[in-house]
Amino acid sequence: MRKHLALVLAGLFVATTAATSLAAEYDRYERGPRGGSTGEYVPPPPPPTYRGPTAPPPRHALYGQPYFFAHLGIFDTNNDADGLRGYDSGSNFDIGFGSRVAPMFAFEGTFGAYGADDGSREARVVPMTIGGRFIIPHPFIEPYVGAGLGLYFSSLDEGSSASRRGFTPFSGIDDTNSGLGGYLSAGLDMWLNNRVALNFEGKYHFVEPSFQTNAGSDFDVNLSGWTVNLGVRVAF
């Protein structure tokens, strides 16, 4: 009899302990953690916000990024008396390679040609230049300004005339020249993706070569002028 009573008491003790534990767990689940001395409800902290890795800079703006470019456009002649007064607007092209050595700066080398005509008169210039561009970085639209120096190969063909350039008579010119020149530029790249951009650029060339007339006289001719171009830039 005593053994049965002991077993019953032990069973009641185990059942009571288990019920008390379950009640405590249920109370903690329902009311959440308690804080402070008054036991007021403290909501659990929000889960941490997932922040993915920082997006890398556009590929065209990476340090040391090389690129190729090409332009086609028009050449707007100057109207100087010792230049190309009377010449019609002509055409222009250039190609080149560059390197984006920093997000805001690039070096580039360019080969091109521009020229204009006026009937039988012809003027041609072939620049080979090295320059740089200061860029306002942006993933999609990047304005820039640039400048450069280089070797300019020039040719001028003008027939004889009694009134050309103030000479009486003018024996005509059919001569070539090579010398230093330079340019200033401003433009805009519109990136279609991280590698290809459409480009609009205006560039003013400064060059004043010396030519010899057929009679042996030397004089300088201003072959400077604007080129306005549309083109493409492709990053490797």
C-alpha positions as CSV (number, residue, x, y, z in Angstrom):
1,M,0.0,0.0,0.0
2,R,2.8,2.4,0.9
3,K,4.6,1.6,-2.3
4,H,1.5,2.4,-4.4
5,L,1.0,5.7,-2.5
6,A,4.7,6.6,-3.1
7,L,4.4,5.9,-6.8
8,V,1.2,8.0,-7.0
9,L,2.9,11.0,-5.2
10,A,6.0,10.7,-7.5
11,G,3.7,10.7,-10.6
12,L,1.9,13.8,-9.4
13,F,5.2,15.6,-8.7
14,V,6.5,14.9,-12.2
15,A,3.2,15.9,-13.9
16,T,3.1,19.2,-11.8
17,T,6.7,20.1,-12.8
18,A,6.0,19.4,-16.5
19,A,2.8,21.5,-16.4
20,T,4.6,24.4,-14.7
21,S,7.4,24.3,-17.3
22,L,4.9,24.3,-20.3
23,A,3.0,27.2,-18.8
24,A,6.2,29.3,-18.5
25,E,7.1,28.5,-22.1
26,Y,3.6,29.4,-23.3
27,D,3.7,32.7,-21.2
28,R,7.1,33.7,-22.7
29,Y,5.9,32.9,-26.3
30,E,2.6,34.9,-25.9
31,R,4.0,38.0,-24.2
32,G,7.6,38.1,-25.5
33,P,10.6,39.1,-23.4
34,R,10.2,41.4,-20.5
35,G,12.4,44.3,-19.6
36,G,12.9,46.7,-16.8
37,S,11.8,46.4,-13.3
38,T,8.1,46.8,-14.1
39,G,8.0,43.9,-16.5
40,E,6.5,45.9,-19.4
41,Y,6.4,44.3,-22.8
42,V,9.5,44.9,-24.9
43,P,9.1,44.1,-28.6
44,P,11.9,42.0,-30.1
45,P,14.4,44.0,-32.3
46,P,13.7,44.0,-36.0
47,P,15.7,41.6,-38.1
48,P,18.9,43.1,-39.6
49,T,18.4,44.7,-43.1
50,Y,20.3,42.8,-45.8
51,R,22.6,45.1,-47.7
52,G,24.1,43.6,-50.7
53,P,27.7,44.4,-51.9
54,T,28.3,48.0,-53.0
55,A,27.8,48.3,-56.8
56,P,31.1,48.6,-58.6
57,P,31.8,51.6,-60.8
58,P,30.8,51.4,-64.4
59,R,33.3,49.5,-66.5
60,H,34.0,52.5,-68.7
61,A,35.2,54.4,-65.6
62,L,37.6,51.8,-64.2
63,Y,41.2,52.8,-63.6
64,G,43.4,52.0,-66.6
65,Q,40.4,51.3,-68.9
66,P,41.5,51.4,-72.6
67,Y,39.1,52.5,-75.3
68,F,38.8,53.0,-79.1
69,F,37.0,55.9,-80.7
70,A,36.1,57.1,-84.2
71,H,34.4,60.3,-85.5
72,L,32.9,61.7,-88.7
73,G,31.8,65.3,-89.1
74,I,32.2,68.6,-90.8
75,F,35.0,71.2,-90.8
76,D,33.9,74.8,-90.5
77,T,36.6,77.0,-92.0
78,N,37.9,80.3,-90.5
79,N,37.2,83.6,-92.3
80,D,40.6,85.2,-91.9
81,A,42.1,87.1,-94.8
82,D,45.3,85.1,-94.3
83,G,43.3,82.0,-93.9
84,L,40.5,80.2,-95.6
85,R,38.2,83.1,-96.5
86,G,35.9,82.1,-99.3
87,Y,36.3,78.4,-98.8
88,D,33.2,76.2,-98.3
89,S,32.8,74.0,-95.2
90,G,34.5,70.7,-95.6
91,S,34.6,67.2,-94.0
92,N,36.5,65.6,-91.1
93,F,37.2,62.2,-89.6
94,D,39.4,60.9,-86.9
95,I,40.2,57.6,-85.1
96,G,42.2,57.0,-81.9
97,F,42.9,55.1,-78.8
98,G,42.9,56.2,-75.2
99,S,43.1,55.0,-71.6
100,R,40.9,56.1,-68.7
101,V,43.8,56.4,-66.2
102,A,41.4,57.8,-63.5
103,P,37.6,58.2,-63.2
104,M,38.0,61.9,-64.1
105,F,40.9,61.8,-66.6
106,A,41.9,60.1,-69.8
107,F,44.9,60.2,-72.1
108,E,44.4,59.6,-75.9
109,G,46.2,59.6,-79.2
110,T,44.4,60.6,-82.4
111,F,44.9,60.4,-86.1
112,G,42.6,62.3,-88.5
113,A,42.1,64.6,-91.5
114,Y,40.0,67.6,-92.4
115,G,39.8,69.9,-95.4
116,A,37.9,72.3,-97.5
117,D,37.5,73.4,-101.2
118,D,36.7,76.5,-103.1
119,G,36.5,75.5,-106.8
120,S,40.0,74.6,-107.8
121,R,41.4,75.7,-104.4
122,E,42.0,72.9,-101.9
123,A,43.3,72.9,-98.3
124,R,44.0,69.7,-96.4
125,V,45.3,69.0,-92.8
126,V,46.2,65.7,-91.3
127,P,46.7,66.0,-87.5
128,M,48.5,63.4,-85.3
129,T,48.0,64.4,-81.7
130,I,48.3,63.4,-78.1
131,G,46.0,64.9,-75.5
132,G,43.9,64.5,-72.4
133,R,40.3,64.8,-71.3
134,F,38.9,66.0,-68.0
135,I,35.6,64.0,-67.4
136,I,32.6,64.5,-65.1
137,P,32.0,60.8,-64.2
138,H,28.5,59.4,-64.6
139,P,27.1,56.0,-65.4
140,F,25.1,57.2,-68.4
141,I,26.0,60.8,-69.6
142,E,29.6,62.1,-69.2
143,P,30.5,65.7,-70.4
144,Y,34.2,66.5,-70.8
145,V,36.7,69.0,-72.0
146,G,40.1,68.3,-73.6
147,A,43.3,69.7,-75.1
148,G,46.2,68.3,-77.0
149,L,49.3,69.0,-79.1
150,G,50.8,67.2,-82.1
151,L,52.2,67.2,-85.6
152,Y,50.0,68.7,-88.3
153,F,50.7,67.8,-92.0
154,S,49.2,70.5,-94.3
155,S,48.8,70.9,-98.0
156,L,47.5,73.9,-100.0
157,D,46.7,74.0,-103.7
158,E,45.7,77.3,-105.2
159,G,45.9,78.3,-108.9
160,S,47.6,81.5,-110.1
161,S,45.5,84.7,-110.0
162,A,46.2,88.5,-110.3
163,S,44.1,89.2,-107.2
164,R,44.7,86.3,-104.8
165,R,45.8,87.3,-101.4
166,G,46.9,90.8,-102.5
167,F,49.7,89.7,-104.8
168,T,49.9,91.1,-108.3
169,P,50.3,88.7,-110.0
170,F,49.8,85.7,-107.7
171,S,51.8,82.8,-109.0
172,G,49.8,80.2,-107.2
173,I,50.7,77.5,-104.5
174,D,51.1,73.8,-104.6
175,D,53.0,73.0,-101.5
176,T,53.0,70.9,-98.3
177,N,54.2,71.6,-94.8
178,S,54.5,69.8,-91.4
179,G,54.6,71.6,-88.1
180,L,53.3,71.7,-84.6
181,G,49.7,72.5,-83.8
182,G,47.1,72.0,-81.1
183,Y,43.4,71.7,-80.2
184,L,40.8,72.4,-77.6
185,S,37.7,70.2,-77.4
186,A,34.5,69.7,-75.6
187,G,32.1,66.8,-75.8
188,L,29.6,64.4,-74.4
189,D,29.6,60.6,-74.1
190,M,26.2,58.9,-73.9
191,W,26.8,55.3,-72.6
192,L,24.5,52.7,-74.1
193,N,26.1,50.1,-71.8
194,N,29.3,49.7,-69.8
195,R,31.4,49.3,-73.0
196,V,29.8,51.4,-75.8
197,A,28.9,55.1,-76.0
198,L,27.6,57.5,-78.6
199,N,29.8,60.6,-78.7
200,F,29.2,64.2,-79.7
201,E,32.3,66.4,-79.9
202,G,33.4,69.9,-81.0
203,K,37.1,70.5,-81.5
204,Y,39.0,73.6,-82.5
205,H,42.3,73.1,-84.3
206,F,45.1,75.7,-84.1
207,V,47.6,75.4,-87.0
208,E,49.3,78.0,-89.2
209,P,51.8,76.4,-91.6
210,S,54.1,78.3,-93.9
211,F,53.8,77.6,-97.7
212,Q,55.9,78.7,-100.7
213,T,54.4,80.1,-103.8
214,N,55.4,79.0,-107.2
215,A,57.4,82.2,-107.5
216,G,59.4,81.3,-104.3
217,S,57.8,83.6,-101.8
218,D,56.9,82.3,-98.3
219,F,54.0,83.2,-96.2
220,D,51.9,81.8,-93.4
221,V,48.3,80.5,-93.9
222,N,45.8,80.1,-91.1
223,L,44.3,76.6,-91.5
224,S,42.6,76.6,-88.1
225,G,38.9,75.9,-87.7
226,W,36.2,74.0,-85.9
227,T,35.4,70.3,-86.5
228,V,32.0,69.1,-85.2
229,N,31.7,65.3,-85.0
230,L,29.5,62.4,-84.2
231,G,31.1,59.1,-83.3
232,V,31.4,56.1,-81.0
233,R,33.6,55.2,-78.1
234,V,34.2,51.5,-77.2
235,A,35.8,50.4,-74.0
236,F,37.8,47.2,-73.9
